[in-house]
């Protein structure tokens, strides 16, 4: 009902599911899927208003870390739109699929505050730094088709083909020994995990500055579109 927005219950339940997966030695690969039309819509209005008022501290950051720290490969099947923190969550995956028809954007600055959930560095791992910086500055949404010729996204396909392709890739990964997958994942994800840890402090500092501006709450209430 909330379009997979980061409500407090949603974050808690997803964090618990990821923790259970991390403990399950039978799991060899994880596929993150959302709704057919919305992968994840990021933080809901109520949460953003509370953050601007200083009544809440960001909790969704734990999801980025939980996905990055999973011991096995993660595939993000982003067949639907992904907004702000929802896009950041998908970019934590080791293999990323986007739909040509769907729209993706780092929309934080549209509401007057700086990006979070590690996206200030994560976006550079699938796009060129120049394009990643442009999308964060402008808050512009792009169709998945716009990423295909110049991005590091693994697959850009018609929406109907995203989920089958994701599970096809997952099936091929699942044939491999768990210990080999863990060892390779630990090495291949090292740069992204380091970048995420480095940017957490900086993003928190930027949020302390931007969320404390008097006009931010009014802007969120006026311009947030469900």
C-alpha positions as CSV (number, residue, x, y, z in Angstrom):
1,X,0.0,0.0,0.0
2,X,2.9,2.4,0.7
3,X,4.6,1.6,-2.6
4,X,7.5,0.0,-0.7
5,X,8.2,3.3,1.1
6,X,10.7,3.2,4.0
7,X,8.1,3.4,6.8
8,X,9.4,2.3,10.2
9,X,7.6,-1.1,10.0
10,X,8.8,-1.7,6.5
11,X,12.5,-0.9,7.4
12,X,12.3,-3.1,10.5
13,X,10.7,-6.1,8.7
14,X,13.1,-5.9,5.7
15,X,16.1,-5.6,8.0
16,X,14.9,-8.7,9.9
17,X,14.5,-10.6,6.7
18,X,18.0,-9.7,5.5
19,X,19.4,-10.7,8.9
20,X,17.7,-14.1,8.6
21,X,19.0,-14.6,5.1
22,X,22.6,-13.7,6.3
23,X,22.3,-16.5,8.9
24,X,21.0,-19.1,6.5
25,X,23.9,-21.2,5.2
26,X,21.7,-22.8,2.5
27,X,21.3,-19.5,0.7
28,X,23.6,-18.9,-2.2
29,X,22.1,-15.8,-3.9
30,X,19.4,-13.2,-3.1
31,X,17.1,-11.5,-5.5
32,X,15.5,-8.2,-4.4
33,X,12.2,-7.5,-6.2
34,X,9.5,-4.9,-5.6
35,X,6.1,-4.3,-7.1
36,X,5.7,-4.6,-10.8
37,X,5.3,-0.8,-11.2
38,X,7.4,0.4,-8.2
39,X,10.6,-1.2,-6.9
40,X,10.9,1.2,-4.0
41,X,9.6,4.7,-3.4
42,X,12.1,5.8,-0.7
43,X,11.2,7.7,2.4
44,X,7.5,8.6,2.9
45,X,6.4,12.1,3.6
46,X,5.7,11.6,7.3
47,X,9.2,10.3,7.9
48,X,10.8,13.2,6.0
49,X,8.8,15.7,8.0
50,X,9.9,14.1,11.3
51,X,13.5,14.1,10.1
52,X,13.2,17.8,9.3
53,X,11.7,18.5,12.7
54,X,14.5,16.5,14.4
55,X,11.9,14.0,15.8
56,X,13.4,11.0,14.0
57,X,16.9,9.9,13.0
58,X,17.4,8.1,9.7
59,X,16.8,4.4,10.1
60,X,16.8,3.4,6.4
61,X,20.7,3.6,6.3
62,X,20.7,0.1,8.0
63,X,19.1,-1.4,4.8
64,X,22.0,-0.3,2.6
65,X,24.5,-1.8,5.0
66,X,22.5,-5.0,5.4
67,X,22.4,-5.6,1.6
68,X,26.1,-4.7,1.1
69,X,27.1,-7.0,4.0
70,X,25.1,-10.0,2.9
71,X,27.7,-12.8,2.4
72,X,26.3,-14.0,-0.9
73,X,25.6,-12.1,-4.2
74,X,22.5,-9.9,-4.4
75,X,20.6,-9.2,-7.6
76,X,18.3,-6.1,-7.7
77,X,15.4,-6.7,-10.2
78,X,14.2,-3.1,-10.5
79,X,11.4,-3.7,-12.9
80,X,9.4,-0.8,-11.4
81,X,10.3,2.9,-10.7
82,X,12.9,3.6,-8.0
83,X,13.1,6.9,-6.1
84,X,15.7,8.4,-3.8
85,X,16.6,5.9,-1.1
86,X,14.7,3.2,-3.1
87,X,17.3,3.6,-5.9
88,X,20.1,3.6,-3.4
89,X,18.8,0.3,-2.0
90,X,18.9,-1.3,-5.5
91,X,22.4,0.1,-6.1
92,X,23.7,-1.8,-3.1
93,X,23.2,-5.1,-5.1
94,X,26.1,-6.8,-6.9
95,X,24.1,-7.2,-10.1
96,X,21.5,-4.5,-11.2
97,X,18.7,-4.8,-13.7
98,X,16.6,-1.8,-14.8
99,X,13.5,-1.6,-17.0
100,X,13.6,0.5,-20.1
101,X,10.1,2.0,-19.3
102,X,10.7,2.7,-15.6
103,X,12.1,5.9,-14.2
104,X,15.0,6.1,-11.7
105,X,16.2,9.2,-9.9
106,X,18.1,10.5,-6.9
107,X,15.3,12.9,-6.0
108,X,16.7,14.1,-2.6
109,X,17.6,17.6,-3.8
110,X,14.1,18.2,-5.2
111,X,13.0,18.4,-1.6
112,X,15.9,20.6,-0.5
113,X,18.1,18.1,1.3
114,X,21.3,16.3,0.4
115,X,21.3,12.6,-0.7
116,X,21.6,9.7,1.7
117,X,21.8,6.0,2.2
118,X,25.3,6.0,0.6
119,X,24.1,7.0,-2.8
120,X,26.6,9.8,-3.1
121,X,29.2,7.1,-3.8
122,X,27.0,4.1,-4.8
123,X,25.7,5.9,-7.9
124,X,29.2,6.3,-9.2
125,X,29.6,2.5,-9.3
126,X,27.0,2.1,-12.0
127,X,27.2,5.4,-13.8
128,X,30.1,7.6,-14.7
129,X,30.9,10.1,-12.0
130,X,29.8,13.0,-14.3
131,X,26.4,11.5,-14.9
132,X,26.0,10.5,-11.3
133,X,26.7,14.0,-10.1
134,X,24.4,15.5,-12.6
135,X,21.5,13.3,-11.4
136,X,22.1,14.1,-7.8
137,X,22.4,17.9,-8.4
138,X,19.3,18.1,-10.6
139,X,17.1,15.4,-9.0
140,X,16.1,14.4,-12.5
141,X,14.5,11.1,-13.3
142,X,15.7,9.1,-16.3
143,X,14.1,6.2,-18.1
144,X,16.0,3.0,-17.8
145,X,16.5,3.1,-21.5
146,X,18.7,6.2,-21.0
147,X,21.2,4.3,-19.0
148,X,21.8,1.4,-21.4
149,X,24.5,2.7,-23.7
150,X,26.7,4.4,-21.1
151,X,26.1,2.8,-17.8
152,X,27.5,0.0,-15.6
153,X,24.0,-1.4,-15.1
154,X,24.1,-5.1,-15.9
155,X,20.9,-5.4,-17.8
156,X,18.4,-2.8,-19.2
157,X,15.4,-4.7,-20.6
158,X,11.7,-4.4,-21.1
159,X,9.9,-4.5,-17.8
160,X,8.3,-7.8,-18.4
161,X,11.7,-9.4,-18.9
162,X,13.4,-8.1,-15.7
163,X,12.2,-10.7,-13.2
164,X,12.7,-13.8,-15.4
165,X,16.2,-12.6,-16.3
166,X,17.1,-11.9,-12.7
167,X,16.0,-15.4,-11.7
168,X,17.9,-16.9,-14.7
169,X,21.1,-15.2,-13.5
170,X,20.4,-16.3,-9.9
171,X,20.0,-19.9,-11.0
172,X,23.4,-19.9,-12.6
173,X,25.0,-18.4,-9.5
174,X,23.2,-20.9,-7.3
175,X,25.0,-23.8,-9.0
176,X,28.3,-22.6,-7.5
177,X,29.7,-23.7,-4.1
178,X,28.7,-21.4,-1.2
179,X,32.2,-21.0,0.1
180,X,33.5,-19.9,-3.3
181,X,30.6,-17.4,-3.7
182,X,31.3,-15.9,-0.2
183,X,35.0,-15.6,-0.9
184,X,34.4,-13.9,-4.3
185,X,31.7,-11.6,-2.9
186,X,33.9,-10.4,-0.1
187,X,36.5,-9.3,-2.6
188,X,34.4,-8.0,-5.4
189,X,32.2,-5.9,-3.0
190,X,35.2,-4.4,-1.1
191,X,35.3,-1.1,-2.9
192,X,31.6,-0.5,-2.6
193,X,31.6,-1.4,1.1
194,X,34.5,0.9,1.8
195,X,32.9,3.7,-0.2
196,X,29.7,3.3,1.7
197,X,31.4,3.4,5.1
198,X,33.4,6.5,4.1
199,X,30.3,8.3,2.9
200,X,28.0,7.6,5.9
201,X,29.7,10.2,8.1
202,X,29.7,12.8,5.3
203,X,26.1,12.2,4.4
204,X,25.1,12.4,8.1
205,X,26.9,15.8,8.4
206,X,25.2,17.1,5.3
207,X,21.8,16.0,6.6
208,X,22.5,17.8,9.9
209,X,23.0,21.0,7.9
210,X,20.2,20.7,5.3
211,X,17.5,19.2,7.5
212,X,17.9,22.0,10.0
213,X,17.0,24.7,7.5
214,X,13.6,26.3,8.4
215,X,12.2,26.0,4.9
216,X,12.8,22.3,4.4
217,X,9.7,21.0,6.2
218,X,7.5,23.4,4.2
219,X,9.1,22.3,1.0
220,X,8.7,18.6,1.8
221,X,5.0,19.2,2.6
222,X,4.4,21.3,-0.5
223,X,6.4,19.4,-3.1
224,X,6.4,15.7,-2.0
225,X,4.4,13.7,-4.5
226,X,3.1,10.3,-3.4
